[in-house]
């Protein structure tokens, strides 16, 4: 591809796109490290709440409030969130959540969710 003066445009355009991508990369990487709490809280109370009760006090699934989960460490909860529990109604959320999001949810359930 070229312009009427014989200059090559494609390499310049490619470099410009690469530069723009590099400028955006830090924001993307930072976003992956710090999950957004608002949508994750909604997920816990709506999606998890559809089985565990909208107040997380239990339903089809067990109570998810902090006192009921106190004997679990955050890593165990993160694993259950991501991989589910075989032969139960607890599905794996790994296809929909990142490791960081699952860790945030585990911490939220242990520390901040309604008691």
ROLUM-907133 format. One record per atom (N, C-alpha, C): residue in one letter; atom name; x, y, z. Coordinates in pm, 1 decimal. Example, Ala and Ser with C-alpha at 12.3 -4.5 7.8 and 13.67 -1.06 7.14 Angstrom:
// ROLUM-907133
+------+------+----------+----------+----------+
| resn | name |     east |    north |       up |
+------+------+----------+----------+----------+
|    A |    N |   1319.0 |   -569.0 |    780.0 |
|    A |   CA |   1230.0 |   -450.0 |    780.0 |
|    A |    C |   1320.0 |   -330.0 |    780.0 |
|    S |    N |   1285.0 |   -225.0 |    708.0 |
|    S |   CA |   1367.0 |   -106.0 |    714.0 |
|    S |    C |   1290.0 |      3.0 |    787.0 |
+------+------+----------+----------+----------+
***
This chain:
// ROLUM-907133
+------+------+----------+----------+----------+
| resn | name |     east |    north |       up |
+------+------+----------+----------+----------+
|    X |    N |     85.3 |   -116.4 |      0.0 |
|    X |   CA |      0.0 |      0.0 |      0.0 |
|    X |    C |     89.8 |    122.5 |      0.0 |
|    X |    N |     52.4 |    226.5 |    -70.9 |
|    X |   CA |    131.6 |    348.3 |    -72.4 |
|    X |    C |     45.9 |    468.8 |    -99.2 |
|    X |    N |    105.6 |    585.8 |    -81.8 |
|    X |   CA |     31.5 |    706.8 |   -114.0 |
|    X |    C |     79.2 |    755.5 |   -250.1 |
|    X |    N |     18.4 |    860.7 |   -308.5 |
|    X |   CA |     55.4 |    905.6 |   -443.5 |
|    X |    C |    201.0 |    948.1 |   -455.0 |
|    X |    N |    266.3 |    980.1 |   -344.0 |
|    X |   CA |    406.2 |   1024.8 |   -351.3 |
|    X |    C |    503.0 |    908.2 |   -342.7 |
|    X |    N |    450.2 |    784.3 |   -333.4 |
|    X |   CA |    536.4 |    667.8 |   -330.7 |
|    X |    C |    579.7 |    625.9 |   -191.1 |
|    X |    N |    523.0 |    685.4 |    -86.9 |
|    X |   CA |    558.7 |    648.3 |     50.5 |
|    X |    C |    483.9 |    521.8 |     91.8 |
|    X |    N |    547.3 |    440.2 |    167.5 |
|    X |   CA |    484.1 |    319.3 |    220.3 |
|    X |    C |    403.5 |    356.9 |    344.9 |
|    X |    N |    271.0 |    331.1 |    342.6 |
|    X |   CA |    183.5 |    367.9 |    452.4 |
|    X |    C |    165.3 |    252.2 |    550.0 |
|    X |    N |    157.9 |    130.2 |    501.4 |
|    X |   CA |    128.9 |     14.9 |    587.2 |
|    X |    C |    227.7 |     -0.2 |    702.3 |
|    X |    N |    360.4 |      9.6 |    680.0 |
|    X |   CA |    451.0 |     -4.9 |    794.6 |
|    X |    C |    430.6 |    103.3 |    900.4 |
|    X |    N |    405.5 |    226.0 |    857.2 |
|    X |   CA |    383.7 |    335.3 |    952.0 |
|    X |    C |    255.0 |    311.2 |   1029.9 |
|    X |    N |    150.4 |    268.8 |    961.2 |
|    X |   CA |     22.8 |    240.4 |   1027.0 |
|    X |    C |     39.5 |    125.7 |   1125.8 |
|    X |    N |    115.2 |     23.2 |   1089.4 |
|    X |   CA |    140.4 |    -89.2 |   1179.0 |
|    X |    C |    214.8 |    -45.5 |   1304.1 |
|    X |    N |    314.9 |     41.7 |   1287.8 |
|    X |   CA |    388.9 |     91.9 |   1403.7 |
|    X |    C |    299.3 |    176.8 |   1493.6 |
|    X |    N |    212.3 |    255.5 |   1433.2 |
|    X |   CA |    120.2 |    338.2 |   1511.5 |
|    X |    C |     26.3 |    250.1 |   1593.3 |
|    X |    N |    -25.6 |    143.0 |   1533.0 |
|    X |   CA |   -114.6 |     50.9 |   1605.4 |
|    X |    C |    -39.5 |    -20.0 |   1717.5 |
|    X |    N |     84.0 |    -60.0 |   1691.1 |
|    X |   CA |    164.5 |   -125.0 |   1793.5 |
|    X |    C |    188.9 |    -29.9 |   1909.8 |
|    X |    N |    222.3 |     95.0 |   1878.7 |
|    X |   CA |    245.2 |    194.6 |   1983.5 |
|    X |    C |    120.5 |    218.5 |   2066.6 |
|    X |    N |      5.2 |    228.3 |   2000.2 |
|    X |   CA |   -120.4 |    246.2 |   2071.4 |
|    X |    C |   -147.9 |    126.0 |   2161.1 |
|    X |    N |   -123.5 |      6.7 |   2111.0 |
|    X |   CA |   -142.8 |   -114.0 |   2191.0 |
|    X |    C |    -52.8 |   -114.9 |   2313.5 |
|    X |    N |     70.9 |    -71.6 |   2298.2 |
|    X |   CA |    162.5 |    -67.2 |   2412.6 |
|    X |    C |    120.1 |     36.8 |   2514.5 |
|    X |    N |     62.9 |    147.4 |   2467.0 |
|    X |   CA |     12.7 |    249.4 |   2560.1 |
|    X |    C |   -104.3 |    196.7 |   2641.8 |
|    X |    N |   -187.4 |    113.7 |   2581.2 |
|    X |   CA |   -304.4 |     61.2 |   2650.5 |
|    X |    C |   -271.5 |    -58.0 |   2739.0 |
|    X |    N |   -162.8 |   -125.8 |   2715.0 |
|    X |   CA |   -128.0 |   -246.8 |   2788.1 |
|    X |    C |   -122.6 |   -228.8 |   2939.9 |
|    X |    N |    -60.0 |   -124.6 |   2992.6 |
|    X |   CA |    -56.0 |   -113.3 |   3138.3 |
|    X |    C |   -194.6 |   -106.0 |   3201.5 |
|    X |    N |   -288.8 |    -36.0 |   3140.3 |
|    X |   CA |   -424.2 |    -28.8 |   3194.6 |
|    X |    C |   -489.9 |   -165.7 |   3193.1 |
|    X |    N |   -470.2 |   -241.8 |   3086.5 |
|    X |   CA |   -527.5 |   -375.4 |   3076.5 |
|    X |    C |   -467.7 |   -466.8 |   3182.6 |
|    X |    N |   -336.5 |   -462.7 |   3199.5 |
|    X |   CA |   -270.7 |   -546.8 |   3298.7 |
|    X |    C |   -315.8 |   -508.2 |   3439.0 |
|    X |    N |   -327.6 |   -378.6 |   3465.4 |
|    X |   CA |   -370.6 |   -332.5 |   3596.8 |
|    X |    C |   -512.9 |   -378.2 |   3624.7 |
|    X |    N |   -599.3 |   -373.5 |   3524.1 |
|    X |   CA |   -738.4 |   -416.0 |   3541.9 |
|    X |    C |   -745.6 |   -564.5 |   3575.9 |
|    X |    N |   -656.5 |   -645.2 |   3520.0 |
|    X |   CA |   -657.1 |   -788.5 |   3548.4 |
|    X |    C |   -613.6 |   -816.4 |   3691.9 |
|    X |    N |   -530.0 |   -728.8 |   3748.7 |
|    X |   CA |   -481.4 |   -748.4 |   3884.7 |
|    X |    C |   -583.3 |   -704.5 |   3989.3 |
|    X |    N |   -666.2 |   -608.5 |   3958.4 |
|    X |   CA |   -760.8 |   -553.3 |   4055.5 |
|    X |    C |   -903.6 |   -568.3 |   4003.1 |
|    X |    N |   -971.1 |   -676.2 |   4041.3 |
|    X |   CA |  -1108.6 |   -695.3 |   3993.7 |
|    X |    C |  -1199.8 |   -582.6 |   4039.7 |
|    X |    N |  -1299.2 |   -552.2 |   3959.6 |
|    X |   CA |  -1397.8 |   -449.7 |   3991.6 |
|    X |    C |  -1499.0 |   -507.2 |   4090.3 |
|    X |    N |  -1507.0 |   -453.7 |   4213.0 |
|    X |   CA |  -1594.6 |   -510.5 |   4314.9 |
|    X |    C |  -1744.0 |   -506.4 |   4281.8 |
|    X |    N |  -1791.0 |   -401.9 |   4217.1 |
|    X |   CA |  -1936.2 |   -386.9 |   4194.7 |
|    X |    C |  -1996.8 |   -505.3 |   4118.5 |
|    X |    N |  -1943.6 |   -542.2 |   4002.1 |
|    X |   CA |  -2003.9 |   -656.7 |   3932.1 |
|    X |    C |  -1984.8 |   -788.5 |   4006.2 |
|    X |    N |  -1875.7 |   -801.2 |   4081.2 |
|    X |   CA |  -1854.2 |   -925.0 |   4156.1 |
|    X |    C |  -1952.6 |   -936.5 |   4272.3 |
|    X |    N |  -1983.6 |   -824.9 |   4338.4 |
|    X |   CA |  -2085.6 |   -827.6 |   4444.4 |
|    X |    C |  -2220.9 |   -865.9 |   4386.3 |
|    X |    N |  -2253.7 |   -809.4 |   4268.9 |
|    X |   CA |  -2380.0 |   -846.3 |   4202.0 |
|    X |    C |  -2382.2 |   -994.9 |   4170.0 |
|    X |    N |  -2271.4 |  -1047.1 |   4119.7 |
|    X |   CA |  -2263.9 |  -1189.2 |   4086.6 |
|    X |    C |  -2288.0 |  -1274.2 |   4211.4 |
|    X |    N |  -2223.4 |  -1238.8 |   4321.3 |
|    X |   CA |  -2239.8 |  -1315.8 |   4444.6 |
|    X |    C |  -2385.8 |  -1314.2 |   4488.9 |
|    X |    N |  -2446.5 |  -1196.5 |   4491.8 |
|    X |   CA |  -2581.4 |  -1185.9 |   4546.7 |
|    X |    C |  -2689.7 |  -1233.6 |   4450.1 |
|    X |    N |  -2664.6 |  -1226.9 |   4320.8 |
|    X |   CA |  -2766.5 |  -1270.6 |   4225.3 |
|    X |    C |  -2740.6 |  -1412.9 |   4176.3 |
|    X |    N |  -2623.2 |  -1436.0 |   4118.8 |
|    X |   CA |  -2595.7 |  -1568.4 |   4061.6 |
|    X |    C |  -2573.7 |  -1673.5 |   4170.5 |
|    X |    N |  -2484.9 |  -1643.8 |   4264.4 |
|    X |   CA |  -2463.8 |  -1738.8 |   4375.5 |
|    X |    C |  -2590.0 |  -1746.0 |   4460.8 |
|    X |    N |  -2652.8 |  -1628.6 |   4479.9 |
|    X |   CA |  -2773.8 |  -1621.9 |   4559.9 |
|    X |    C |  -2890.0 |  -1700.9 |   4502.5 |
|    X |    N |  -2888.3 |  -1730.0 |   4373.2 |
|    X |   CA |  -2997.8 |  -1808.6 |   4316.1 |
|    X |    C |  -3002.1 |  -1950.0 |   4374.4 |
|    X |    N |  -2889.5 |  -2001.4 |   4421.5 |
|    X |   CA |  -2886.0 |  -2132.1 |   4487.9 |
|    X |    C |  -2864.6 |  -2119.9 |   4639.1 |
|    X |    N |  -2783.8 |  -2023.6 |   4678.2 |
|    X |   CA |  -2746.7 |  -2009.6 |   4819.0 |
|    X |    C |  -2837.6 |  -1912.4 |   4894.0 |
|    X |    N |  -2942.9 |  -1865.6 |   4829.7 |
|    X |   CA |  -3034.6 |  -1770.5 |   4891.7 |
|    X |    C |  -2989.3 |  -1628.1 |   4865.3 |
|    X |    N |  -3083.1 |  -1540.1 |   4834.5 |
|    X |   CA |  -3047.5 |  -1401.9 |   4800.8 |
|    X |    C |  -2982.0 |  -1328.1 |   4917.0 |
|    X |    N |  -3002.9 |  -1374.9 |   5038.8 |
|    X |   CA |  -2933.9 |  -1317.3 |   5154.4 |
|    X |    C |  -2813.2 |  -1402.6 |   5192.9 |
|    X |    N |  -2782.4 |  -1503.5 |   5112.2 |
|    X |   CA |  -2670.1 |  -1595.1 |   5129.0 |
|    X |    C |  -2683.4 |  -1682.8 |   5253.5 |
|    X |    N |  -2803.9 |  -1691.8 |   5310.1 |
|    X |   CA |  -2826.8 |  -1772.8 |   5431.1 |
|    X |    C |  -2846.6 |  -1920.2 |   5399.9 |
|    X |    N |  -2846.0 |  -1955.9 |   5273.3 |
|    X |   CA |  -2863.4 |  -2095.0 |   5234.2 |
|    X |    C |  -2992.6 |  -2114.2 |   5157.9 |
|    X |    N |  -2996.7 |  -2217.4 |   5080.6 |
|    X |   CA |  -3110.8 |  -2254.4 |   4997.6 |
|    X |    C |  -3081.1 |  -2393.4 |   4946.7 |
|    X |    N |  -3077.9 |  -2408.8 |   4815.0 |
|    X |   CA |  -3031.4 |  -2534.8 |   4756.8 |
|    X |    C |  -2886.6 |  -2559.7 |   4801.3 |
|    X |    N |  -2807.5 |  -2452.0 |   4800.1 |
|    X |   CA |  -2669.0 |  -2459.1 |   4846.4 |
|    X |    C |  -2658.9 |  -2411.3 |   4989.8 |
|    X |    N |  -2545.9 |  -2436.0 |   5054.9 |
|    X |   CA |  -2530.6 |  -2399.9 |   5195.5 |
|    X |    C |  -2517.3 |  -2248.9 |   5219.3 |
|    X |    N |  -2524.7 |  -2212.3 |   5345.6 |
|    X |   CA |  -2504.9 |  -2076.5 |   5394.7 |
|    X |    C |  -2366.8 |  -2026.8 |   5350.3 |
|    X |    N |  -2361.7 |  -1906.4 |   5291.2 |
|    X |   CA |  -2234.1 |  -1848.9 |   5246.7 |
|    X |    C |  -2189.3 |  -1731.4 |   5332.0 |
|    X |    N |  -2256.1 |  -1709.1 |   5444.3 |
|    X |   CA |  -2215.1 |  -1597.8 |   5528.6 |
|    X |    C |  -2086.0 |  -1633.4 |   5602.5 |
|    X |    N |  -2011.2 |  -1531.9 |   5639.7 |
|    X |   CA |  -1877.8 |  -1550.4 |   5698.6 |
|    X |    C |  -1874.3 |  -1648.6 |   5815.8 |
|    X |    N |  -1966.9 |  -1642.7 |   5911.9 |
|    X |   CA |  -1958.0 |  -1738.1 |   6022.7 |
|    X |    C |  -1967.5 |  -1884.7 |   5976.8 |
|    X |    N |  -2046.9 |  -1910.5 |   5874.9 |
|    X |   CA |  -2061.9 |  -2047.4 |   5824.9 |
|    X |    C |  -1939.3 |  -2093.7 |   5746.7 |
|    X |    N |  -1862.0 |  -1998.7 |   5695.8 |
|    X |   CA |  -1743.8 |  -2032.4 |   5615.0 |
|    X |    C |  -1613.5 |  -2014.9 |   5691.0 |
|    X |    N |  -1621.2 |  -1978.6 |   5818.1 |
|    X |   CA |  -1501.8 |  -1943.0 |   5895.8 |
|    X |    C |  -1396.7 |  -2054.2 |   5898.9 |
|    X |    N |  -1438.4 |  -2178.6 |   5886.6 |
|    X |   CA |  -1341.5 |  -2288.9 |   5891.8 |
|    X |    C |  -1268.5 |  -2311.2 |   5759.3 |
|    X |    N |  -1304.7 |  -2236.1 |   5654.1 |
|    X |   CA |  -1237.2 |  -2246.9 |   5524.6 |
|    X |    C |  -1130.8 |  -2138.7 |   5512.6 |
|    X |    N |  -1021.1 |  -2171.3 |   5445.4 |
|    X |   CA |   -922.9 |  -2069.1 |   5412.8 |
|    X |    C |   -958.2 |  -2012.8 |   5274.8 |
|    X |    N |   -910.6 |  -1891.5 |   5242.7 |
|    X |   CA |   -944.9 |  -1829.7 |   5114.2 |
|    X |    C |   -907.6 |  -1914.8 |   4992.6 |
|    X |    N |   -796.3 |  -1986.3 |   4999.4 |
|    X |   CA |   -751.6 |  -2069.1 |   4886.0 |
|    X |    C |   -850.2 |  -2182.1 |   4858.6 |
|    X |    N |   -901.8 |  -2244.6 |   4962.8 |
|    X |   CA |   -999.4 |  -2352.4 |   4945.2 |
|    X |    C |  -1126.6 |  -2298.8 |   4881.5 |
|    X |    N |  -1174.0 |  -2184.4 |   4930.0 |
|    X |   CA |  -1294.8 |  -2124.7 |   4870.9 |
|    X |    C |  -1272.1 |  -2086.5 |   4725.3 |
|    X |    N |  -1154.5 |  -2030.3 |   4696.0 |
|    X |   CA |  -1123.4 |  -1993.3 |   4557.2 |
|    X |    C |  -1129.1 |  -2116.8 |   4468.1 |
|    X |    N |  -1074.8 |  -2227.3 |   4514.8 |
|    X |   CA |  -1075.6 |  -2350.8 |   4436.3 |
|    X |    C |  -1218.0 |  -2401.5 |   4415.4 |
|    X |    N |  -1299.8 |  -2396.4 |   4518.9 |
|    X |   CA |  -1439.8 |  -2440.0 |   4505.6 |
|    X |    C |  -1513.7 |  -2350.1 |   4406.4 |
|    X |    N |  -1490.4 |  -2219.4 |   4414.6 |
|    X |   CA |  -1555.4 |  -2126.2 |   4321.6 |
|    X |    C |  -1514.4 |  -2158.9 |   4178.5 |
|    X |    N |  -1387.0 |  -2177.0 |   4155.6 |
|    X |   CA |  -1337.6 |  -2199.4 |   4019.0 |
|    X |    C |  -1371.4 |  -2337.8 |   3964.6 |
|    X |    N |  -1362.1 |  -2441.0 |   4048.1 |
|    X |   CA |  -1374.6 |  -2577.7 |   3997.5 |
|    X |    C |  -1503.8 |  -2648.1 |   4038.2 |
|    X |    N |  -1585.8 |  -2583.5 |   4121.5 |
|    X |   CA |  -1710.5 |  -2644.9 |   4163.9 |
|    X |    C |  -1685.1 |  -2763.9 |   4254.8 |
|    X |    N |  -1791.7 |  -2836.8 |   4283.4 |
|    X |   CA |  -1781.7 |  -2958.9 |   4363.8 |
|    X |    C |  -1847.7 |  -3069.5 |   4282.6 |
|    X |    N |  -1769.1 |  -3166.7 |   4236.5 |
|    X |   CA |  -1825.6 |  -3274.8 |   4153.9 |
|    X |    C |  -1941.6 |  -3346.0 |   4223.9 |
|    X |    N |  -2036.0 |  -3388.4 |   4144.2 |
|    X |   CA |  -2153.7 |  -3463.6 |   4188.5 |
|    X |    C |  -2242.5 |  -3385.3 |   4285.5 |
|    X |    N |  -2233.3 |  -3250.8 |   4278.1 |
|    X |   CA |  -2324.1 |  -3164.1 |   4353.9 |
|    X |    C |  -2377.5 |  -3058.9 |   4256.8 |
|    X |    N |  -2461.3 |  -2971.8 |   4307.3 |
|    X |   CA |  -2515.7 |  -2863.6 |   4223.8 |
|    X |    C |  -2418.0 |  -2747.3 |   4207.6 |
|    X |    N |  -2302.6 |  -2751.7 |   4278.2 |
|    X |   CA |  -2205.4 |  -2641.5 |   4269.6 |
|    X |    C |  -2126.8 |  -2652.4 |   4140.2 |
|    X |    N |  -2154.6 |  -2558.0 |   4045.3 |
|    X |   CA |  -2086.5 |  -2564.7 |   3915.3 |
|    X |    C |  -1947.9 |  -2500.7 |   3921.4 |
|    X |    N |  -1862.9 |  -2533.9 |   3825.3 |
|    X |   CA |  -1734.3 |  -2464.1 |   3815.0 |
|    X |    C |  -1755.1 |  -2327.8 |   3749.6 |
|    X |    N |  -1697.6 |  -2224.6 |   3807.1 |
|    X |   CA |  -1707.7 |  -2089.8 |   3750.8 |
|    X |    C |  -1582.6 |  -2051.1 |   3674.4 |
|    X |    N |  -1486.0 |  -2142.9 |   3663.0 |
|    X |   CA |  -1360.5 |  -2112.5 |   3593.9 |
|    X |    C |  -1381.7 |  -2060.0 |   3451.4 |
|    X |    N |  -1480.6 |  -2109.5 |   3376.7 |
|    X |   CA |  -1499.2 |  -2054.0 |   3241.7 |
|    X |    C |  -1541.6 |  -1906.6 |   3240.9 |
|    X |    N |  -1591.9 |  -1857.3 |   3355.0 |
|    X |   CA |  -1644.9 |  -1720.5 |   3359.0 |
|    X |    C |  -1566.0 |  -1625.2 |   3447.5 |
|    X |    N |  -1484.0 |  -1677.3 |   3537.2 |
|    X |   CA |  -1411.1 |  -1593.8 |   3632.4 |
|    X |    C |  -1261.2 |  -1615.5 |   3621.2 |
|    X |    N |  -1186.2 |  -1510.6 |   3648.9 |
|    X |   CA |  -1040.6 |  -1523.8 |   3656.4 |
|    X |    C |  -1002.0 |  -1571.0 |   3796.8 |
|    X |    N |   -878.3 |  -1611.6 |   3811.5 |
|    X |   CA |   -826.9 |  -1651.0 |   3943.5 |
|    X |    C |   -839.3 |  -1533.7 |   4041.3 |
|    X |    N |   -808.9 |  -1411.7 |   3992.7 |
|    X |   CA |   -814.6 |  -1293.4 |   4078.8 |
|    X |    C |   -957.8 |  -1263.8 |   4121.9 |
|    X |    N |  -1053.5 |  -1281.0 |   4031.3 |
|    X |   CA |  -1193.3 |  -1257.2 |   4066.6 |
|    X |    C |  -1242.4 |  -1359.4 |   4168.8 |
|    X |    N |  -1204.8 |  -1485.1 |   4151.4 |
|    X |   CA |  -1243.8 |  -1588.3 |   4247.4 |
|    X |    C |  -1180.8 |  -1561.6 |   4383.5 |
|    X |    N |  -1056.2 |  -1515.5 |   4385.4 |
|    X |   CA |   -990.3 |  -1481.9 |   4512.2 |
|    X |    C |  -1062.3 |  -1365.1 |   4578.8 |
|    X |    N |  -1103.4 |  -1266.3 |   4499.8 |
|    X |   CA |  -1176.8 |  -1152.0 |   4555.5 |
|    X |    C |  -1308.5 |  -1200.0 |   4617.4 |
|    X |    N |  -1381.1 |  -1287.0 |   4547.9 |
|    X |   CA |  -1508.8 |  -1339.0 |   4598.9 |
|    X |    C |  -1486.0 |  -1416.3 |   4728.1 |
|    X |    N |  -1383.2 |  -1499.2 |   4733.1 |
|    X |   CA |  -1353.9 |  -1575.4 |   4855.1 |
|    X |    C |  -1329.0 |  -1481.0 |   4972.3 |
|    X |    N |  -1248.5 |  -1379.1 |   4950.5 |
|    X |   CA |  -1221.5 |  -1281.5 |   5056.4 |
|    X |    C |  -1349.3 |  -1207.3 |   5096.0 |
|    X |    N |  -1429.9 |  -1171.1 |   4998.1 |
|    X |   CA |  -1556.2 |  -1101.7 |   5024.9 |
|    X |    C |  -1647.0 |  -1188.4 |   5112.3 |
|    X |    N |  -1658.7 |  -1314.8 |   5077.6 |
|    X |   CA |  -1745.6 |  -1403.9 |   5156.2 |
|    X |    C |  -1693.6 |  -1421.8 |   5298.5 |
|    X |    N |  -1562.8 |  -1424.8 |   5315.6 |
|    X |   CA |  -1505.4 |  -1445.2 |   5447.9 |
|    X |    C |  -1505.3 |  -1319.1 |   5534.8 |
|    X |    N |  -1507.6 |  -1201.0 |   5471.0 |
|    X |   CA |  -1488.4 |  -1077.0 |   5547.6 |
|    X |    C |  -1601.7 |   -976.2 |   5537.5 |
|    X |    N |  -1664.8 |   -962.1 |   5419.5 |
|    X |   CA |  -1754.6 |   -849.6 |   5398.6 |
|    X |    C |  -1899.9 |   -883.9 |   5372.6 |
|    X |    N |  -1926.6 |  -1000.2 |   5319.8 |
|    X |   CA |  -2064.2 |  -1035.5 |   5283.4 |
|    X |    C |  -2153.1 |  -1028.3 |   5406.9 |
|    X |    N |  -2283.8 |  -1013.7 |   5388.4 |
|    X |   CA |  -2373.8 |  -1003.5 |   5505.2 |
|    X |    C |  -2350.7 |  -1117.2 |   5603.9 |
|    X |    N |  -2353.9 |  -1083.5 |   5729.4 |
|    X |   CA |  -2326.0 |  -1181.7 |   5834.6 |
|    X |    C |  -2451.4 |  -1249.4 |   5883.0 |
+------+------+----------+----------+----------+
***
